[in-house]
């Protein structure tokens, strides 16, 4: 069984990916990895990320790194669950550069909307932390939802009305 990913294990993973890359790539961290690196969680079950562009050397390095670091890794982002938000790349904060890999947090607005849609208790807590820390502004979150709402039909597992109600509840909940 692999271990939980704490800040040190995630940083070692990022460093190792930087050594494995042979060309400029962006790695977008999401979910628990962002929460751990930003400091509102001490650990996460896995490191979720995506590469842009996809990098064969990095993808090939993942199985060995997962074993070496005893780390769960998933190639996943909010765009796998909700439509891409306009301008998400520009809102993806830089974390660090390791070799040819520039690590960024995946846009916190996209992360928040994906978590709101999913609706698990930990997701709700993560969204609240994003708001408390100023990573997500309530009004802008609603604006970005409005921008993607016409494309929700492309995600048949989503119910647009339930998603809207969950968003309204999230932005109405006190942040503190």
LOTIGU-890092 format. One record per residue: residue number from 1; residue in one letter; x, y, z of N, C-alpha, C in turn. Coordinates in steps of 0.05 Angstrom, whole numbers, plus 32768, in hexadecimal, padded with zeros to 4 digits. Layout:
  kemi  romi    nu    nv    nw   cau   cav   caw    cu    cv    cw
   NUM     a     X     Y     Z     X     Y     Z     X     Y     Z
...
This chain:
  kemi  romi    nu    nv    nw   cau   cav   caw    cu    cv    cw
     1     x  8011  7FE8  8000  8000  8000  8000  8012  8019  8000
     2     x  800B  802C  7FEF  801A  8045  7FED  8013  8057  8004
     3     x  8026  8069  8009  8023  807C  8020  8013  8095  8017
     4     x  8009  80A4  802B  7FFD  80BE  8025  8012  80D1  801B
     5     x  8009  80E3  800A  801C  80F6  7FFE  801B  8110  800F
     6     x  8031  8114  801D  8035  812D  802C  8045  8140  801B
     7     x  804A  8158  8026  8059  816D  8017  8074  8163  800D
     8     x  8083  8156  801F  809D  814C  8018  809C  8137  8001
     9     x  808A  8125  8003  8088  8110  7FEF  807F  811C  7FD4
    10     x  806D  8130  7FD4  8065  813D  7FBC  807C  814C  7FB0
    11     x  808B  815A  7FC0  80A3  8169  7FB6  80B8  8156  7FAA
    12     x  80BC  8140  7FB7  80CF  812C  7FAB  80C5  8121  7F91
    13     x  80AB  811D  7F8F  809F  8114  7F76  80A3  8129  7F60
    14     x  809E  8142  7F66  80A2  8158  7F53  80BF  8159  7F4A
    15     x  80D1  8157  7F5C  80EE  8158  7F56  80F5  8141  7F43
    16     x  80EB  8129  7F49  80F1  8112  7F38  80E5  8115  7F1C
    17     x  80CD  8120  7F1A  80C1  8125  7F00  80D2  8138  7EF0
    18     x  80DC  814D  7EFD  80EE  8160  7EF0  8107  8153  7EE4
    19     x  8111  8140  7EF3  8129  8131  7EE9  8122  811F  7ED1
    20     x  8109  8116  7ED0  8101  8103  7EBB  80F9  8111  7EA1
    21     x  80F4  812B  7EA2  80EB  8139  7E8A  8102  8141  7E78
    22     x  80FC  813F  7E5D  8110  8147  7E4A  8108  815F  7E39
    23     x  80F0  816A  7E3F  80E7  8181  7E30  80D4  8192  7E42
    24     x  80D0  81AB  7E3B  80BF  81BC  7E4C  80A2  81B1  7E4D
    25     x  8099  81AE  7E66  807E  81A4  7E6B  8073  81B3  7E83
    26     x  8059  81B6  7E83  804B  81C0  7E9B  803D  81A9  7EA8
    27     x  803F  81A7  7EC2  8031  8194  7ED2  801D  81A3  7EE3
    28     x  8004  819D  7EE1  7FEF  81AA  7EF0  7FE6  8198  7F07
    29     x  7FEB  81A0  7F1F  7FE3  8191  7F37  7FC7  8199  7F3E
    30     x  7FB8  8186  7F48  7F9D  818B  7F50  7F95  817B  7F68
    31     x  7F7E  8182  7F74  7F73  8173  7F8A  7F84  8174  7FA3
    32     x  7F88  815D  7FAF  7F97  815B  7FC8  7FB3  8165  7FC6
    33     x  7FC0  8162  7FAF  7FDC  816C  7FAD  7FDC  818B  7FB1
    34     x  7FC9  8198  7FA5  7FC7  81B5  7FA8  7FC2  81BC  7FC6
    35     x  7FAF  81AD  7FD2  7FA8  81B2  7FEE  7FC0  81AF  8000
    36     x  7FD0  819A  7FFB  7FE8  8195  800C  7FFD  81AB  8007
    37     x  8003  81B1  7FEE  8017  81C5  7FE9  800F  81E1  7FF2
    38     x  7FF5  81E7  7FF2  7FEB  8201  7FFC  7FE8  8201  801A
    39     x  7FE9  81EA  8027  7FEA  81E9  8044  7FD0  81E5  8053
    40     x  7FBA  81DF  8046  7FA1  81DA  8055  7F9C  81BD  805B
    41     x  7FAC  81AB  8050  7FAC  818F  8056  7FC8  8185  805B
    42     x  7FCC  8172  806D  7FE6  8168  8072  7FEF  8152  805E
    43     x  7FDB  8144  8052  7FE1  812F  803F  7FC9  812A  802E
    44     x  7FCD  811A  8019  7FB8  8112  8007  7FBD  80F5  7FFE
    45     x  7FA9  80E8  7FF5  7FAB  80CC  7FED  7FBC  80C9  7FD4
    46     x  7FB9  80DC  7FC1  7FC7  80DA  7FA8  7FCE  80F6  7F9D
    47     x  7FDF  80F6  7F89  7FE7  810E  7F7B  7FD9  810D  7F60
    48     x  7FC6  8120  7F5C  7FB8  8123  7F43  7FC6  8139  7F33
    49     x  7FCC  8132  7F19  7FD8  8146  7F08  7FD3  813F  7EEB
    50     x  7FD8  8153  7EDA  7FD8  814F  7EBD  7FF0  815E  7EB2
    51     x  7FFA  8155  7E9B  8011  8161  7E8D  8007  816F  7E74
    52     x  8013  8186  7E6F  800D  8194  7E57  8027  819F  7E4B
    53     x  8030  8196  7E34  8024  8180  7E25  802A  8166  7E33
    54     x  801B  8151  7E2B  8021  8137  7E36  803E  8130  7E2F
    55     x  804B  8123  7E41  8068  811D  7E3D  806C  8100  7E41
    56     x  8075  80F3  7E2B  807A  80D6  7E2D  808F  80CF  7E42
    57     x  80A5  80DD  7E44  80B8  80D7  7E59  80AC  80D9  7E75
    58     x  809C  80ED  7E7A  8090  80F0  7E94  807B  80DA  7E9A
    59     x  806B  80D4  7E86  8058  80BE  7E89  8066  80A3  7E8E
    60     x  807C  809F  7E81  808B  8086  7E85  8099  8085  7EA0
    61     x  809F  809C  7EAB  80AD  809E  7EC5  8099  8099  7EDC
    62     x  8080  809D  7ED8  806C  809C  7EEE  806B  8081  7EFD
    63     x  806A  806A  7EEF  8068  8051  7EFE  8080  804C  7F11
    64     x  8098  8052  7F08  80AF  804F  7F1A  80AF  8063  7F31
    65     x  80A7  807B  7F2B  80A6  8090  7F41  8091  8089  7F55
    66     x  807A  807E  7F4C  8065  8076  7F5F  8070  8061  7F72
    67     x  807F  804E  7F68  808A  8039  7F79  80A0  8044  7F8B
    68     x  80B2  8053  7F7F  80C9  805D  7F8E  80C0  806F  7FA5
    69     x  80AD  807F  7FA1  80A3  8092  7FB5  808B  8087  7FC5
    70     x  8081  8070  7FBD  806A  8064  7FCA  8053  8078  7FC9
    71     x  804D  8082  7FB1  803A  8098  7FAD  8025  8090  7F98
    72     x  800C  8097  7F9E  7FF7  8093  7F8A  7FF6  80AC  7F78
    73     x  7FF5  80A7  7F5E  7FF4  80BD  7F4B  7FDD  80B8  7F38
    74     x  7FCD  80CD  7F32  7FB7  80CB  7F1F  7FBB  80E1  7F0A
    75     x  7FB7  80DB  7EF1  7FB7  80EE  7EDC  7F9B  80F8  7ED8
    76     x  7F94  810E  7EE6  7F79  8117  7EE6  7F78  8135  7EED
    77     x  7F64  8143  7EE2  7F61  8160  7EE8  7F43  8166  7EE8
    78     x  7F3C  817E  7EF1  7F20  8186  7EF1  7F13  8183  7ED5
    79     x  7F23  8187  7EC0  7F17  8186  7EA5  7F0E  8169  7E9E
    80     x  7F15  8156  7EAE  7F0A  813B  7EA9  7EEE  8138  7EB4
    81     x  7EE5  814C  7EC4  7ECB  814A  7ED1  7EB8  8161  7ECB
    82     x  7EC3  8178  7EC4  7EB3  818F  7EBD  7EC0  819C  7EA4
    83     x  7EB1  81AD  7E96  7EBD  81BA  7E7F  7ED5  81CC  7E87
    84     x  7EE8  81CE  7E75  7EFF  81E0  7E7B  7EF5  81FC  7E7F
    85     x  7F00  8209  7E93  7EF8  8225  7E98  7F09  8237  7E86
    86     x  7EFC  824C  7E7A  7F0B  825F  7E6A  7F21  826C  7E7B
    87     x  7F39  826D  7E6F  7F50  827A  7E7C  7F5C  826A  7E93
    88     x  7F56  8250  7E95  7F60  8241  7EAC  7F7F  8241  7EAE
    89     x  7F8C  823F  7E97  7FA9  823E  7E98  7FB6  8257  7EA4
    90     x  7FAB  826E  7E9D  7FB5  8288  7EA8  7FB0  828A  7EC6
    91     x  7F9C  827C  7ED0  7F96  827D  7EED  7FA3  8265  7EFC
    92     x  7FB5  8257  7EF0  7FC2  8240  7EFD  7FDC  8249  7F09
    93     x  7FDD  824D  7F24  7FF4  8258  7F31  800D  8246  7F2F
    94     x  8023  8253  7F2A  803D  8246  7F28  8045  823C  7F44
    95     x  8050  8223  7F45  8059  8217  7F5E  8077  8217  7F5F
    96     x  8083  8209  7F4B  80A1  8207  7F4A  80A9  81FD  7F2F
    97     x  80C3  8200  7F29  80CF  81F5  7F11  80E2  81DF  7F19
    98     x  80DF  81C8  7F0D  80F1  81B1  7F12  80FA  81A7  7EF7
    99     x  8114  81AC  7EF0  811D  81A4  7ED5  810D  81B3  7EC0
   100     x  8103  81A3  7EAD  80F2  81AE  7E98  80D5  81B0  7E9F
   101     x  80CE  81A8  7EB7  80B1  81A8  7EBF  80AA  81C0  7ED0
   102     x  8097  81D0  7EC7  808C  81E6  7ED6  8073  81DB  7EE4
   103     x  8073  81DB  7EFE  805C  81D1  7F0D  804A  81E9  7F14
   104     x  8030  81E5  7F10  801B  81F8  7F16  8005  81EA  7F25
   105     x  7FF7  81FA  7F35  7FDD  81F0  7F3F  7FC9  81F3  7F28
   106     x  7FB9  81DF  7F23  7FA4  81E2  7F10  7F91  81F8  7F1A
   107     x  7F88  8209  7F09  7F76  8220  7F10  7F64  8219  7F28
   108     x  7F66  8228  7F3D  7F56  8223  7F55  7F38  8226  7F50
   109     x  7F30  8237  7F3E  7F13  8238  7F37  7F09  821E  7F2B
   110     x  7F19  8213  7F19  7F11  81F9  7F0D  7F11  81E3  7F23
   111     x  7F25  81E4  7F34  7F26  81D0  7F4A  7F0D  81D3  7F5B
   112     x  7F06  81EC  7F62  7EEF  81F1  7F74  7ED6  81E8  7F67
   113     x  7ED1  81EE  7F4E  7EB9  81E6  7F41  7EB7  81C7  7F3E
   114     x  7ECD  81BA  7F38  7ECD  819D  7F37  7EC6  8191  7F52
   115     x  7ED1  819D  7F67  7ECC  8193  7F83  7EAF  8199  7F8B
   116     x  7EA4  81B0  7F83  7E88  81B6  7F89  7E76  81A2  7F7B
   117     x  7E7C  819C  7F62  7E6C  8188  7F54  7E6D  816D  7F61
   118     x  7E85  8165  7F6A  7E88  814B  7F76  7E7A  814A  7F91
   119     x  7E7D  815E  7FA1  7E6E  8162  7FBA  7E75  8151  7FD2
   120     x  7E8C  8144  7FD2  7E94  8135  7FEA  7E9B  8149  8001
   121     x  7E9A  813F  8019  7EA0  8150  8031  7EBB  815D  802F
   122     x  7ED0  814E  8028  7EEB  8159  8026  7EEC  816D  800F
   123     x  7EDE  8169  7FF9  7EDD  817C  7FE3  7ED1  8197  7FED
   124     x  7EBB  8195  7FFC  7EAE  81AD  8007  7EC2  81BC  8018
   125     x  7ED1  81AE  8029  7EE5  81BB  803A  7EFB  81C8  8029
   126     x  7F03  81BA  8014  7F18  81C6  8002  7F0E  81E0  7FF6
   127     x  7EF5  81E0  7FEC  7EEB  81F8  7FE0  7EEA  820F  7FF4
   128     x  7EE1  8209  800C  7EE1  821D  8021  7EFD  8228  8026
   129     x  7F11  8216  8027  7F2C  8220  802B  7F36  8231  8014
   130     x  7F2F  822A  7FFC  7F36  823A  7FE5  7F2B  8257  7FE8
   131     x  7F12  8258  7FF1  7F06  8273  7FF5  7F13  8282  800C
   132     x  7F17  8275  8022  7F24  8281  803A  7F40  828C  8032
   133     x  7F4E  827D  8023  7F6A  8285  801B  7F6B  8298  8004
   134     x  7F54  82A0  7FFA  7F53  82B3  7FE4  7F5B  82A7  7FC9
   135     x  7F5C  828D  7FC6  7F63  8280  7FAD  7F4C  8280  7F9A
   136     x  7F34  8283  7FA5  7F1B  8283  7F95  7F09  8299  7FA0
   137     x  7EFE  82A9  7F8F  7EEB  82BE  7F96  7ECF  82B4  7F8E
   138     x  7EBC  82B7  7FA0  7EA1  82AD  7F9C  7E94  82B6  7F82
   139     x  7E94  82D1  7F7D  7E87  82DB  7F65  7E94  82D1  7F4C
   140     x  7EAF  82CF  7F4B  7EBD  82C6  7F34  7EB7  82A8  7F2F
   141     x  7EB4  8299  7F45  7EAD  827C  7F43  7E92  8279  7F34
   142     x  7E7E  828A  7F3C  7E64  8289  7F2F  7E67  8291  7F11
   143     x  7E76  82A6  7F0B  7E7A  82AF  7EF0  7E86  8298  7EDF
   144     x  7E9A  828A  7EEA  7EA6  8275  7EDA  7E94  825D  7ED7
   145     x  7E83  8257  7EEB  7E6F  8242  7EE8  7E5C  824A  7ED1
   146     x  7E53  8263  7ED1  7E41  826D  7EBC  7E4E  8269  7EA1
   147     x  7E68  826D  7E9F  7E76  826A  7E85  7E76  824E  7E7B
   148     x  7E77  823A  7E8D  7E78  821E  7E85  7E5D  8210  7E85
   149     x  7E49  821D  7E91  7E2F  8210  7E94  7E24  8207  7E79
   150     x  7E26  8217  7E63  7E1B  820D  7E49  7E29  81F3  7E3F
   151     x  7E40  81ED  7E49  7E4F  81D5  7E3F  7E4B  81BD  7E52
   152     x  7E3C  81C0  7E67  7E39  81AA  7E7A  7E2C  8191  7E6D
   153     x  7E1C  8195  7E58  7E0F  817E  7E4B  7E24  816A  7E40
   154     x  7E3D  8174  7E3C  7E52  8162  7E32  7E5B  814E  7E48
   155     x  7E52  8152  7E60  7E59  8141  7E77  7E3F  8134  7E81
   156     x  7E38  811D  7E75  7E1D  8112  7E7B  7E1A  8109  7E98
   157     x  7E2F  8105  7EA6  7E2D  80FE  7EC3  7E25  8115  7ED4
   158     x  7E27  812E  7ECA  7E21  8146  7ED9  7E04  814D  7ED6
   159     x  7DF8  8156  7EEC  7DDE  8162  7EEB  7DE2  8180  7EF0
   160     x  7DDC  8190  7EDB  7DE2  81AC  7EDC  7DD3  81BA  7EF3
   161     x  7DBA  81B3  7EF8  7DAB  81C0  7F0D  7DB7  81BA  7F28
   162     x  7DBE  81A1  7F2D  7DCA  8199  7F47  7DE5  81A7  7F4B
   163     x  7DF4  81A9  7F35  7E0E  81B6  7F36  7E0A  81D3  7F3D
   164     x  7DF7  81E1  7F30  7DF1  81FD  7F36  7DE9  8200  7F54
   165     x  7DD8  81EF  7F5E  7DCF  81F1  7F7A  7DE7  81ED  7F8D
   166     x  7DF9  81DA  7F86  7E10  81D5  7F97  7E23  81EE  7F97
   167     x  7E26  81FA  7F80  7E36  8213  7F7D  7E29  8229  7F8E
   168     x  7E10  822D  7F8C  7E02  8242  7F9B  7E05  823D  7FB9
   169     x  7E04  8224  7FC2  7E08  821E  7FDE  7E25  8224  7FE7
   170     x  7E38  821D  7FD5  7E54  8221  7FDC  7E5A  823F  7FDF
   171     x  7E50  824F  7FCD  7E56  826C  7FCE  7E46  827A  7FE4
   172     x  7E31  826E  7FED  7E21  827A  8003  7E2B  8273  801E
   173     x  7E3B  825D  8020  7E46  8254  803A  7E5C  8267  8043
   174     x  7E5B  8270  805C  7E70  8281  8067  7E8B  8274  8064
   175     x  7E9F  8283  805C  7EBA  8279  8057  7ECA  8272  8070
   176     x  7EC3  827E  8086  7ED4  827B  809E  7ECB  8264  80AE
